């Protein structure tokens, strides 16, 4: 209805792929598919946490900044599932094939010296007396 109680038939069919110059949507937008591409100059996200690797209990996941002439390839900050720690891949990470290999680790300052999750090469623990320990596996 076009606002004056007159039906408007745009001729759209379920298999059509229309393009709109501008679209305002009130309510939820549900997209079903394997790939969702958002082309935007600036992306603002209100969520305080972003869930990566949703629906999977294993596997590497992270962020790749393209710094290569090849689309989807660049530098990565990611959680290395095998090593169980945050890691970096300076070059060669590929968002198109999920290939990423750590060439550096993110060091952590552990709050306790009895947590095996942080007893990894390069991590640091400072005890109450001011002594500093650097873990070496």
Secondary structure, DSSP 8 states (H G I E B T S, - for coil): --SSS--------TT-----S-----S-----SS------SS-----S----STT-SSS-EEEEEE-SSSTTEEEEEEEETTTTEEEEEEEEEETTTTB---SEE---EES-TT-GGG-STT-EEE-TTS-EEE---
